[in-house]
C-alpha cells in the first residue's frame, strides 16, 4: 500500500467515523454500523502508512564512502565524419 492510499483510507475512515450520522431504519435497527467501518479504515490506513514508511526506508541504498564509485565511459568513434581540427 502506498502512502497516498494510506492517507486516503485515513480520510475516508475519519469521515465515516466522525462526520456521518446514520439514523436507524423504521424497524429501529441500523444495517451497517458506519462508525465501526470508519474506525476499521482508520486502523488500516495507519497500519498501511507505517508499513509504507518502513519499507520506503529500507529501499535507501547506503554506499561506503571508502570505496570510490566506479564509472565506465564508452567512447564510440564514428568513422563517417572525420575529427574536427
PyMOL commands that set and color helices and strands:
alter all, ss='L'
color gray80, all
select helices_A, chain A and resi 3-19+34-58
alter helices_A, ss='H'
color red, helices_A
deselect
rebuild
show_as cartoon
